[in-house]
Amino acid sequence: MNIHTKFMRAVIENKPDDVKTCLSQGADVNTSIVHGITALHICARFNYVDVLKALLCDPTCNIRATMTMSKIDEMKSICDAYLQNTA
C-alpha cells in the first residue's frame, strides 16, 4: 500500500496520529479520491477536527479545493467503498 493510500485511509478512519505520520513520510495533503474528494472535504463532512488540524498545519494544504457537490450526500458510501477497495 503506498503512502497516499495509507494517508487517505487514516483520514477516513479519523486517525490523526497516523495522518501526521503519513504527512511526515511524504504523503500529499491534497491527494484526492474519486470526484475530487480530498482529506479536507472528508474532515469537514464528518467533523474530524483533530485530523483537520493536522492537515491545516501543512503549508501546502489547498483550502480552496473543489469537489463534485452532488456527491456530498454520497460521501459516506464513497469513503466506505474506498476503505473496502484498498484493504
C-alpha angles and dihedrals in degrees: 000000000000125000094256092054091048089049095052092045090052090050094048091046090049096239107151096180091053090047090054091048092051092048091050088051093054107272113158109245089209096055112135136200122207122331092018093290108163132189088260091057091050092051092049093047096048099032095242094168099171093049089046090054090052091051094048091053088067107089092212094058107128106222089180096060113137133210137185100284093206087068096061092094090048095050095104092055092042091053092045090051091049091053091048094048095048098044 
